[in-house]
């Protein structure tokens, strides 16, 4: 029997019939629900075996440390930071006496920069704290602690600047630096440094509790004339008649001066009480004091230092004149 060509209607019917692809080759969404794999089916691994993923273990919540442990750790960190700052940067000091009135009063707390003289030099007019052990007499004595607990509390207070730091530490103002010629006094009772009188308007006089301001050197009868040795400074308190300073130690080694190596640092600010809070700068009295290297130099020595320079300049000028004359002579017609 010979196959007859399809009629157009039949061909159209066949084209419209759905494709009978195997269920496995049809998209999952087109497969009957009975043939689709269950949703929670275990995926097949590359090796062909079925493995269930390991269930995640519940995370254990971190056990919170007791409060007292955290407090101890924080206290230890704070003490460590305070120790580093106290040893290398800044230190607070309690003022135990009136030797620096009216600039500093008893009970004031000042902050001292311990780096000032490790990276710079001592300057006239600065207020410094230094160690006067074995040479200076304490200006304020502290009774010994009655028990170990009191001693510990006093040491901690001294460390933080809330109690006297000790009988070996002193605070004074620098009057003369190495090489300075310091003399007391001129006809107006003023100290002279390198020939310049100091108008110290910050000075105080009178007994404790009745301190008044003064502009002259108190106890002018205690005269002195000293050139500050190398590596040492001359210091005095602002309350001149209540301060055992360099003037009281002129018979000691160094003539009353203290070694720069004994300086702890520079007091640069009052931090307590709030009503006294202010910076501690260099008074204007020290502005314009001539340098120590120029003081006492004879005029003849200065002239000898200038003459060689003048001679070389004159000689150079003559040489230039001769060269100019020779050039002009060569340019003229013969």
QUIQUI-V665847 format. One record per pair of residues at least 12 apart in sequence whose ideal C-beta (glycine too) atoms are under 7 Angstrom apart, sorted by sequence separation. I is the first residue (numbers start at 0). GAP is how many residues later the second one is. If there is no record, write none. Layout:
BEGIN
i=I gap=GAP
i=I gap=GAP
END
This chain:
BEGIN
i=22 gap=12
i=94 gap=12
i=202 gap=12
i=233 gap=12
i=267 gap=12
i=94 gap=13
i=179 gap=13
i=180 gap=13
i=204 gap=13
i=266 gap=13
i=179 gap=14
i=200 gap=14
i=93 gap=15
i=94 gap=15
i=199 gap=15
i=92 gap=16
i=174 gap=16
i=198 gap=16
i=91 gap=17
i=92 gap=17
i=111 gap=17
i=175 gap=17
i=174 gap=18
i=91 gap=19
i=92 gap=19
i=89 gap=21
i=90 gap=21
i=218 gap=21
i=89 gap=22
i=141 gap=22
i=217 gap=22
i=218 gap=22
i=231 gap=22
i=233 gap=22
i=89 gap=23
i=90 gap=23
i=216 gap=23
i=217 gap=23
i=223 gap=23
i=233 gap=23
i=234 gap=23
i=89 gap=24
i=139 gap=24
i=232 gap=24
i=88 gap=25
i=141 gap=25
i=221 gap=25
i=228 gap=25
i=231 gap=25
i=232 gap=25
i=87 gap=26
i=88 gap=26
i=140 gap=26
i=189 gap=26
i=190 gap=26
i=223 gap=26
i=231 gap=26
i=188 gap=27
i=189 gap=27
i=231 gap=27
i=232 gap=27
i=187 gap=28
i=188 gap=28
i=210 gap=28
i=228 gap=28
i=230 gap=28
i=231 gap=28
i=137 gap=29
i=225 gap=29
i=227 gap=29
i=230 gap=29
i=225 gap=30
i=188 gap=31
i=184 gap=32
i=183 gap=33
i=135 gap=34
i=203 gap=34
i=207 gap=34
i=132 gap=35
i=184 gap=35
i=202 gap=35
i=203 gap=35
i=204 gap=35
i=92 gap=36
i=131 gap=36
i=183 gap=36
i=201 gap=36
i=204 gap=36
i=130 gap=37
i=202 gap=37
i=130 gap=38
i=131 gap=38
i=184 gap=38
i=183 gap=39
i=98 gap=40
i=128 gap=40
i=129 gap=40
i=183 gap=40
i=96 gap=42
i=128 gap=42
i=182 gap=42
i=96 gap=43
i=95 gap=44
i=126 gap=44
i=127 gap=44
i=181 gap=44
i=126 gap=46
i=127 gap=46
i=180 gap=46
i=181 gap=46
i=124 gap=48
i=125 gap=48
i=179 gap=48
i=124 gap=49
i=178 gap=49
i=123 gap=50
i=177 gap=50
i=122 gap=51
i=123 gap=51
i=176 gap=51
i=177 gap=51
i=108 gap=52
i=121 gap=52
i=123 gap=52
i=175 gap=52
i=177 gap=52
i=181 gap=52
i=123 gap=53
i=177 gap=53
i=122 gap=54
i=177 gap=54
i=121 gap=55
i=176 gap=56
i=175 gap=57
i=175 gap=58
i=173 gap=59
i=174 gap=59
i=174 gap=60
i=173 gap=61
i=174 gap=61
i=172 gap=62
i=171 gap=63
i=172 gap=63
i=171 gap=64
i=171 gap=65
i=172 gap=65
i=93 gap=67
i=91 gap=68
i=92 gap=68
i=93 gap=68
i=95 gap=68
i=91 gap=69
i=93 gap=69
i=123 gap=69
i=93 gap=70
i=93 gap=71
i=99 gap=71
i=92 gap=72
i=85 gap=73
i=171 gap=73
i=94 gap=76
i=92 gap=78
i=201 gap=81
i=199 gap=83
i=199 gap=85
i=198 gap=86
i=197 gap=87
i=197 gap=88
i=195 gap=92
i=195 gap=93
i=195 gap=94
i=168 gap=95
i=193 gap=95
i=194 gap=95
i=170 gap=96
i=192 gap=96
i=193 gap=96
i=193 gap=98
i=102 gap=99
i=194 gap=100
i=193 gap=101
i=101 gap=102
i=100 gap=103
i=138 gap=105
i=127 gap=107
i=136 gap=107
i=101 gap=109
i=97 gap=110
i=100 gap=110
i=101 gap=111
i=121 gap=111
i=179 gap=112
i=135 gap=113
i=178 gap=113
i=178 gap=114
i=180 gap=114
i=180 gap=115
i=134 gap=117
i=131 gap=126
i=129 gap=128
i=130 gap=131
i=129 gap=132
i=129 gap=133
i=130 gap=133
i=129 gap=134
i=102 gap=135
i=127 gap=135
i=128 gap=135
i=128 gap=136
i=99 gap=137
i=100 gap=137
i=98 gap=138
i=99 gap=138
i=100 gap=138
i=121 gap=138
i=127 gap=138
i=128 gap=138
i=99 gap=139
i=126 gap=139
i=127 gap=139
i=98 gap=140
i=125 gap=140
i=126 gap=140
i=97 gap=141
i=121 gap=141
i=98 gap=143
i=116 gap=143
i=97 gap=144
i=98 gap=144
i=116 gap=146
i=116 gap=148
i=115 gap=149
i=113 gap=150
i=115 gap=150
i=113 gap=151
i=111 gap=152
i=112 gap=152
i=111 gap=153
i=112 gap=153
i=126 gap=153
i=111 gap=154
i=111 gap=155
i=112 gap=155
i=125 gap=156
i=109 gap=157
i=110 gap=157
i=124 gap=157
i=110 gap=158
i=124 gap=158
i=109 gap=159
i=122 gap=159
i=109 gap=160
i=110 gap=160
i=109 gap=161
i=124 gap=161
i=107 gap=162
i=108 gap=162
i=123 gap=162
i=108 gap=163
i=107 gap=164
i=123 gap=165
i=107 gap=168
i=104 gap=171
i=90 gap=174
i=91 gap=179
END
